[in-house]
């Protein structure tokens, strides 16, 4: 193999590698940080919404159990009378 062919192949390989690197390179750092910030905000909103929903469900369940206990206590007192 002649040295000229080797250098030519090396240059072509470097050029192809550079083009592929540019095509598949990740976004710029600022764009990535912005996307992460947006997604974090979305996840925060989802978590807050889910948390509120769970708190409301807990309140409803507590209210229902309280009513059952009060009803049972009142029913027991009426039987004693």
N, C-alpha and C positions, 0 to 999 in steps of 0.2 A: 504494500500500500504506500502510495506516495504521500509525503507530508502535506502537500497542497490539498489532496483529497480529504485528509484527516481534518485539517483546519477548516475546510469548507463545510464538512459534515458537522463539526463542532459549532460553527457559526449558525448553520441552519437549525441545529438542535436548540441552541440558545435562543434563537428568534422564536421558534415554535413554543418553547417553554415560557418565554416572556408573554407571548400573545395569550397562551392558555392561562397563565397566571392572572393577567388582566381580566380575562373573561370570567374566571371563576373566583376572583378575589372577593372577600366579604365587603360589606358596605363600609363606608368611612366610620371612624370611631364616633363622631358626633351623631350620625344617623342611627347607629346601634344603640347609643345611650338614650336617644329620643324614643326609639321603639321600646326599649326596656322600661323606660319611664311610663309610657302609655299603657303597656301591658300590666305593669305594677299597679297603676291606677285602676285598671279594669278589675284586677283580682281583688284589690282593696274594696271596691264597690260591691263585688259579688260576696265577699266575706261579710261585709257589714249587713247586706241584705239577708244573707243566710242567718247571721247571728240574730238579727231582729226577728226573723221568722221563728227561730228556735225559742227565743225569749217569749214571744207571744204564745207559742204552743205550750210552753212550760206554765205560763200564767193560766191558760185555759185549763190545763190538766189539774193544776193546783186548785183552781176555783171549783172544778167539778168534784174533786176529792173532798174539798171542804164541805160542799153541799151534801155529799153522801154521808159524811160523818155527822153533820148537824142533823140530817134527816134520821139517821140511825139513833142518835142520842134522843131526839124528840120522840121517836117511835118507842123507844125503850121506856121513857118516862110515862108515856100514855098507857102502856101496858101495866105499869106498876100502880097507876091510879085507879 
